Structure formats: C-alpha cells, structure tokens
C-alpha cells in the first residue's frame, strides 16, 4: 500500500507480531493501574507469540 523497502516492511510486520513489552507491567505497578491484568496480558501475548511469530515468519 505504501512505497517502502521490502526489508523495512518485513521488520515492521515482525515487530507487530512480537509480544507486549514487560515495561508495561512496570508502569502498571508504578502507577497502580491494574498490575495483575497487565502482567497477565504480558504472559498471554508472550505465549501466543510462539505461534504467531512462527506463522508470520513463514509468510515472509
């Protein structure tokens, strides 16, 4: 859709498939914004990334 380099496109796709960062859990603890939910979301996205990254990398 946008005229970008294929390598850059692949990097963007892989980064989008990566799990949410653990930094969000640290921010949730710091600002008391449901740290249990945020850490659970981090765990779920990390486990899901095993399959999603495999699928995305096979597409590229």
C-alpha positions as CSV (number, residue, x, y, z in Angstrom):
1,X,0.0,0.0,0.0
2,X,2.9,2.4,0.8
3,X,6.0,2.5,-1.2
4,X,8.5,1.2,1.4
5,X,11.5,-1.0,1.2
6,X,10.6,-4.7,1.5
7,X,13.1,-5.2,4.3
8,X,11.6,-2.4,6.3
9,X,8.1,-3.8,5.6
10,X,9.3,-7.2,7.0
11,X,10.8,-5.6,10.1
12,X,7.5,-3.7,10.8
13,X,5.5,-6.9,10.4
14,X,7.7,-8.9,12.7
15,X,7.7,-6.2,15.3
16,X,3.9,-6.0,15.2
17,X,3.8,-9.8,15.9
18,X,6.0,-9.5,19.0
19,X,4.5,-9.8,22.5
20,X,3.7,-6.8,24.6
21,X,6.7,-5.5,26.5
22,X,7.4,-6.2,30.2
23,X,7.9,-2.4,30.6
24,X,4.1,-2.1,30.6
25,X,3.9,-4.2,33.8
26,X,6.5,-2.0,35.5
27,X,4.5,1.1,34.6
28,X,1.3,-0.5,35.8
29,X,2.9,-1.3,39.2
30,X,4.4,2.2,39.4
31,X,1.1,4.0,38.7
32,X,-1.2,1.3,40.3
33,X,-3.1,0.7,37.1
34,X,-4.2,-3.0,37.5
35,X,-0.7,-4.6,37.5
36,X,-2.3,-8.1,37.7
37,X,-4.2,-7.6,34.5
38,X,-1.2,-6.1,32.7
39,X,1.2,-8.9,33.8
40,X,-1.4,-11.5,32.7
41,X,-1.7,-9.8,29.3
42,X,2.1,-9.8,29.0
43,X,2.2,-13.6,29.8
44,X,-0.6,-14.4,27.3
45,X,0.9,-12.4,24.5
46,X,4.3,-13.9,25.1
47,X,2.9,-17.4,24.9
48,X,0.8,-16.5,21.9
49,X,3.9,-15.1,20.1
50,X,5.4,-18.5,19.9
51,X,2.7,-19.4,17.4
52,X,2.1,-16.0,15.8
53,X,5.8,-15.3,15.1
54,X,6.2,-18.7,13.6
55,X,3.3,-18.1,11.3
56,X,4.3,-14.5,10.4
57,X,7.9,-15.6,9.7
58,X,6.7,-18.4,7.4
59,X,4.6,-15.8,5.5
60,X,7.6,-13.6,4.9
